[in-house]
Amino acid sequence: MQRESANGAGGPGLAVPMAWLCAEYTAEEMLRVGALVEYGSLEFRAGRRALALTIHLCDGPGAPEAVRSAATIEEWLSLTTYGHPWQEWVEERLATRAARERHGSPDPDLALATAAWDWLRTTELLAADLGDLEPWHPALPLAAGVDEASQVWTPAWQLGLPLGHLAIHLW
């Protein structure tokens, strides 16, 4: 797919998904620094992809200098908060970008963002059954109400999203 060069000058080079790569790097650094799960585990991958989708689809560049913006961090926290319709938000944003691309606005990041979302939707991870508990509510004493031996298969995004939320808090 030859669209524009990496610097956006519109040459014969390949389109480089820089916005996605920056979002994914930022998400990985946030999760790595937070040390919430083992680096490279499926849970880590779920958190990285959920957080990268959030960062990328916020229409921000996802560059390290954007991370230090209080407004940007607040937006990411708001989007990943328990109860926010994150799944619908992601699907709506991806559909909007796909429509733009069909009408002639090339988006080299769309394929990677869509692949990340497909993985998060279709991959299931075995996790503790939280039942109706709010999994990342700060006042929730998880040890009091969760039997960790009771496990259920959970879509990866449902595990990755709270990890991303906590990583943002720890950043």
Backbone torsions as a table, in degrees:
resi	resn	phi	psi	omega
1	MET	NA	107.2	-178.5
2	GLN	-105.8	110.7	-178.3
3	ARG	-123.0	-67.6	179.3
4	GLU	-145.6	163.5	-177.6
5	SER	-76.7	173.5	-177.6
6	ALA	-62.4	-27.1	-178.7
7	ASN	-90.9	5.0	176.0
8	GLY	78.3	11.1	-176.3
9	ALA	-78.2	-9.9	177.1
10	GLY	80.9	46.8	178.6
11	GLY	-100.5	-169.4	-177.1
12	PRO	-81.0	1.5	-177.8
13	GLY	-71.4	175.0	178.3
14	LEU	-76.2	148.1	175.0
15	ALA	-71.7	129.2	-178.2
16	VAL	-107.5	125.6	-177.7
17	PRO	-78.2	63.4	-174.3
18	MET	-64.2	-38.9	-179.1
19	ALA	-62.6	-43.6	178.7
20	TRP	-65.6	-45.0	-178.7
21	LEU	-61.9	-38.5	177.1
22	CYS	-67.1	-41.1	178.8
23	ALA	-64.2	-41.8	-179.7
24	GLU	-67.6	-39.4	177.4
25	TYR	-63.3	-45.4	179.8
26	THR	-61.1	-44.7	179.2
27	ALA	-62.3	-43.0	-179.7
28	GLU	-63.5	-43.0	179.6
29	GLU	-64.0	-41.1	179.8
30	MET	-62.6	-44.2	-179.8
31	LEU	-70.6	-38.4	179.8
32	ARG	-64.5	-46.0	-179.8
33	VAL	-65.7	-37.9	179.5
34	GLY	-68.2	-24.1	178.5
35	ALA	50.3	43.8	-178.8
36	LEU	-80.1	-33.9	178.2
37	VAL	-140.1	165.0	-178.0
38	GLU	-64.7	131.9	178.6
39	TYR	-58.5	131.9	178.2
40	GLY	89.3	-10.2	179.5
41	SER	-71.5	165.8	176.9
42	LEU	-61.1	-35.9	178.4
43	GLU	-64.7	-40.7	177.7
44	PHE	-62.3	-45.0	179.4
45	ARG	-61.7	-39.9	178.6
46	ALA	-64.0	-44.0	178.3
47	GLY	-63.9	-42.2	-179.8
48	ARG	-63.4	-44.4	-178.3
49	ARG	-69.2	-41.0	178.6
50	ALA	-64.3	-43.8	-179.9
51	LEU	-69.5	-40.3	177.9
52	ALA	-62.9	-40.8	176.8
53	LEU	-61.7	-43.1	179.2
54	THR	-60.9	-49.1	-178.7
55	ILE	-62.6	-48.4	-176.4
56	HIS	-65.2	-43.5	-175.1
57	LEU	-79.4	-5.8	175.3
58	CYS	-74.6	0.0	-177.3
59	ASP	68.8	7.5	174.6
60	GLY	-89.1	162.5	-177.1
61	PRO	-71.4	-21.5	-178.7
62	GLY	72.6	10.6	-179.9
63	ALA	-74.7	155.1	-177.6
64	PRO	-52.9	-34.8	179.4
65	GLU	-68.5	-26.7	177.0
66	ALA	-70.4	-28.1	-178.8
67	VAL	-61.7	-32.7	-176.0
68	ARG	-81.4	-4.7	178.0
69	SER	-77.2	123.4	-179.3
70	ALA	-61.5	-38.6	-179.5
71	ALA	-65.4	-39.6	179.1
72	THR	-65.0	-46.3	179.8
73	ILE	-62.9	-41.1	177.8
74	GLU	-62.0	-38.2	178.4
75	GLU	-65.2	-43.8	179.0
76	TRP	-63.2	-41.6	178.2
77	LEU	-62.2	-43.4	-179.9
78	SER	-61.4	-43.2	-177.9
79	LEU	-69.4	-29.1	-177.2
80	THR	-99.1	3.6	-179.7
81	THR	-66.5	144.7	177.1
82	TYR	-56.8	132.8	178.7
83	GLY	97.0	-18.3	176.7
84	HIS	-71.6	136.9	-179.3
85	PRO	-75.0	63.6	-174.5
86	TRP	-59.5	-43.4	-178.4
87	GLN	-58.9	-46.1	179.2
88	GLU	-66.4	-39.1	179.1
89	TRP	-60.0	-45.6	179.3
90	VAL	-62.4	-48.2	-178.3
91	GLU	-61.6	-40.4	178.7
92	GLU	-64.3	-45.6	-179.8
93	ARG	-64.0	-43.1	179.0
94	LEU	-64.8	-40.1	178.4
95	ALA	-63.8	-40.5	178.8
96	THR	-62.9	-43.4	179.9
97	ARG	-67.8	-37.3	177.8
98	ALA	-65.0	-39.8	178.2
99	ALA	-64.3	-42.0	176.8
100	ARG	-60.2	-41.1	-179.1
101	GLU	-66.7	-37.6	177.9
102	ARG	-64.6	-26.5	-179.4
103	HIS	-95.0	17.5	171.0
104	GLY	102.6	0.7	176.5
105	SER	-96.7	98.3	-177.5
106	PRO	-63.0	138.8	179.9
107	ASP	-131.0	93.9	-176.8
108	PRO	-65.9	-16.0	-178.5
109	ASP	-86.5	-18.0	-172.4
110	LEU	-59.9	-42.6	-177.9
111	ALA	-62.8	-41.2	179.8
112	LEU	-70.5	-40.0	178.3
113	ALA	-65.3	-41.5	179.1
114	THR	-66.0	-40.4	177.9
115	ALA	-64.4	-39.6	178.0
116	ALA	-63.2	-43.7	179.7
117	TRP	-65.3	-42.3	178.4
118	ASP	-59.8	-42.0	178.6
119	TRP	-63.9	-44.6	-179.1
120	LEU	-63.8	-35.2	-178.9
121	ARG	-76.2	-39.3	-170.5
122	THR	-96.4	-16.1	179.5
123	THR	-90.5	133.0	177.4
124	GLU	-115.2	140.7	179.7
125	LEU	-118.6	145.2	177.5
126	LEU	-82.4	119.2	-175.9
127	ALA	-137.3	163.4	176.8
128	ALA	-58.8	139.4	179.1
129	ASP	-79.1	108.6	179.9
130	LEU	-89.1	-4.8	-179.9
131	GLY	58.3	-127.4	-179.8
132	ASP	-95.3	9.4	-179.2
133	LEU	-70.8	146.5	174.4
134	GLU	-77.9	111.0	-169.1
135	PRO	-65.7	-23.1	-179.0
136	TRP	-130.1	29.8	175.5
137	HIS	-73.2	126.9	-173.3
138	PRO	-61.8	-26.0	-176.4
139	ALA	-92.7	1.5	-175.1
140	LEU	-82.8	119.4	175.0
141	PRO	-82.2	91.3	-175.5
142	LEU	-56.2	-39.3	-176.8
143	ALA	-61.0	-28.4	-176.3
144	ALA	-75.3	-31.5	-172.5
145	GLY	-119.1	9.0	-174.7
146	VAL	-123.2	126.8	172.3
147	ASP	-95.3	103.0	-174.4
148	GLU	-68.0	-15.2	176.8
149	ALA	-74.4	-24.8	177.5
150	SER	-84.5	112.4	-176.2
151	GLN	-122.4	152.2	178.4
152	VAL	-135.3	156.8	174.6
153	TRP	-80.9	127.4	-174.7
154	THR	-126.0	136.6	174.3
155	PRO	-55.9	140.7	-174.5
156	ALA	-56.2	-34.0	-177.9
157	TRP	-67.1	-30.2	-179.5
158	GLN	-72.1	-21.0	174.4
159	LEU	-93.3	-38.5	-178.4
160	GLY	-69.3	-33.3	-177.5
161	LEU	-63.8	-48.8	177.3
162	PRO	-65.6	-32.5	175.5
163	LEU	-63.0	-43.0	177.5
164	GLY	-62.9	-41.3	179.3
165	HIS	-61.6	-46.1	179.6
166	LEU	-66.5	-36.6	178.5
167	ALA	-63.6	-37.3	177.7
168	ILE	-63.4	-44.8	178.0
169	HIS	-58.6	-40.5	-176.9
170	LEU	-78.3	-16.5	-178.1
171	TRP	-67.2	NA	NA
